[in-house]
Structure formats: C-alpha cells, structure tokens
C-alpha cells in the first residue's frame, strides 16, 4: 500500500492515511488490526478512503487509536468498556495501559517526523514490547495462577491450534527438560510477561538463546572484553531482526545470519579474528541451538515458537533490557537528556540530540568510553524507576475489578489469604513449572 500523500489528497482522506502510517510500528509489534471506522458517510462512494479510527488487538489486550487532524493529536484509548466476559478461566479483554495515551504531534511539521514521534511514544508506553502485568497489592496471591493461565491461554492454545486437540505436553517433553525449563522462564519473571507474538522481542530471544547464553560463546568470553561482547550482541540482534515476522521465524535465514564465517561487528572487526580458535566451536554450538528451535517450530508450530521466544527475549540480561527493545531506547534517550540537563555529556558528543539518536539506534558505533557511560546511565535509569517503586520496564497494573473477578474465579474463598512466598517471588514448585507435565 502506497501511503505517500500528494498535494491533491483531500483532507478527508489524508487523516485516515496518516493514521495507517502512524500505527505501522504497532502492527510490526504484533498488534493485529480489527474493527475500523470512517470519517463521514460516503465510504461506498470513496473506496480509497482509509479508516479514521482503528482497533488493534494482541493476545487478550485491545487498543483503539484515533487521529484528530484538527488538533494533530493521536489518542490511544480503551475500547473494552462495556465488553462482556464470561469468566471462562481466561484473562478478560483488557486495555494494556493504566491510562489513555494522548500524543501531541502539532509541533512536528512533516509526516515522517510525526511518525517517528508517535513511534517513540508507543515505545515509551511499552506498546512495542511484550505486555507486562503488575499485580495490585490486593491480588499478589494471583501470581502463580496467572502464570498458569497465561501459559494455557497463549502457549497451550497455540500448540493445540497447530497439533489439533493435543495440548503439546509430550511434544514439549520431547525437546528436553532443559528446553522446557528455559522456555518457560520468562513467565517466572515479575512483572508477569504476557507471551505475545512480538517479532522484535522474539529476535532478541533468538540471540539470547542461540548466540549469547546457550551457545559456547561464554566459554570463550575470555577472548573478548565485555564492551566488545555488547557490540557482538547488538550485531547479532541486528542480523536476526529482518528474519522474524508476525507469521513466524525464517530459520534458514537466521542460521545464515548467525553462522556466516565472516560475520563482523559494526566497526568491521571479524568475530573469527576476535575469538580465534574459539570461533569454530561457537559456530557449531549455534547450529545445535538453531536445530533445536527448528524442531520446536515443526513440533509446536510457528506461533508457539514466536511466543516462547518473545518470553525469552523479554528477560534478556545484557545492556539494559537489551538493545532493540522499546524500554532500552526510552531509557537511553532519558539518560542522555538527564546528562544534558546537568552538563555531563561526553566531550565526543556535545550535541544531545545526535547522541540520543546514536545511543538508541546504534550504540555499538560509540567509542568505548561513551558506550560504557551509556550502559551505566541506562542502568541508573532502571534504578530510578525501582526507587520510585515503578516496574522496569513499564507494566500495566491489573485493574482492581479484573483482579477481584480472577481471585473469585481462580482462588474462591481466599480473599484475605496471605500470599505464599512462591507465588510472588517468581519461584514455582517443579510440578507446576510452565512447559512441564504435572
């Protein structure tokens, strides 16, 4: 679809076409377009007119996006008010934000600048990453139950769609206990991570599993400095990203991207030269891990694998929450802005805007000292949120009504029960680990 607007485009159609462009980052993050509305009553006579408002959904979460051409405001609000819920042991339809998101684009002169401002606002709100759920104090005891509910709603359901009535327990077990434990580890994080199908997060999951943690690269870490390893992580993520789509992972392309013998960092350095005799065993171990995930893709289905990798990629441990996430970009831009306000920018980057763009998009191109400063600054941004008792990254607080309804459904008669430590700490009994058979 050509979204380029000519000067002859009517104002009636321009707003809807711009809305499609503004919401493109949401669709790339796995939000599927649903019901749409039009400005005016002449849709039949003007088939080229695109929707002025649209609903998008991902897992149990729903948003409505509206572009007001008169005020130049983009609004993301809750379309679920008044929707029914049968309490059928699945999450109710929810809005993924604590409040409506209103983005003022009146000061941005061109469509390209408006689109980038909207994308940054979506990233800051957490809409470009997997949805996270923070439990209110009255429902802390729901932690374990919601983990099992999310697994059933999104993992088992995806497996069943691929395999028929089979819930996939034996198929998961066939991939090995270690696979089961690690694949479900994302659900043991807190705030709870919803296993949405988010391509960018799944790409980070592939890199975390197949390159950084489960390959042999750690055994050869002594060959490479931490700052160079961070650059290698970013290079691997950048190589994988084009091959992960809402429909699934192009595994042959991922394999080629991660195992090409001449793979290089952004500065041109060849990894084979850095790791020397370790490069061959590292490549062999990457092949083994990709083999494992290809078997999972065939057995569990592309949608299941995308969701499992999204979980894994949403709990990465390197620089911040890892380059490529909405949270990392937001934290990097905040860190640069805070340093600029205090007069503490790197002498190599006196221009705050240029440094912010580089830090968010190409931090591996920074010199060593600036890159180290950035990593520490992102960590401080995370600490500031923790000190303010805010989730890192951002998370939806489960609405009180949903918490009470779920408590009544999942834990009847336990309104005043003191939550068990295992239910809030992220540690679960072996027989209740997601992905393992009871």
Secondary structure, DSSP 8 states (H G I E B T S, - for coil): ------TTS-HHHHHHHHHHHHTHHHHHTT-EEEEEE-SSS-TTT-TT---SEEEEEETTEEEEEEEETTTTEEEEE---TT------SS---B-SSSS-EEEE-TT--SHHHHHHHHHHHHHHHTTTS--EEE--GGGGGGHHHHHHHHIIIIIIHHHHHHHSS--SHHHHHHT-HHHHHHHTGGGGSSSEE-----HHHHHHHHIIIIIIISSSGGGGGGGS-HHHHHHHHHHHHHHHHTTEETTEE-HHHHHHHHH-TT-B-TTS-BHHHHHTTHHHHHHHHHHHHHHHHHHHHHHH-HHHHHHHHHHHHTT--SSTT-TTSHHHHHHHHHHHHHHHHTT---GGG--HHHHHHHHHH-GGGS-HHHHHHHHHHHHHHHHHHHHTT--SS--EE--HHHHHHHHHHHSTT-TT----HHHHHS---GGG-TTS--
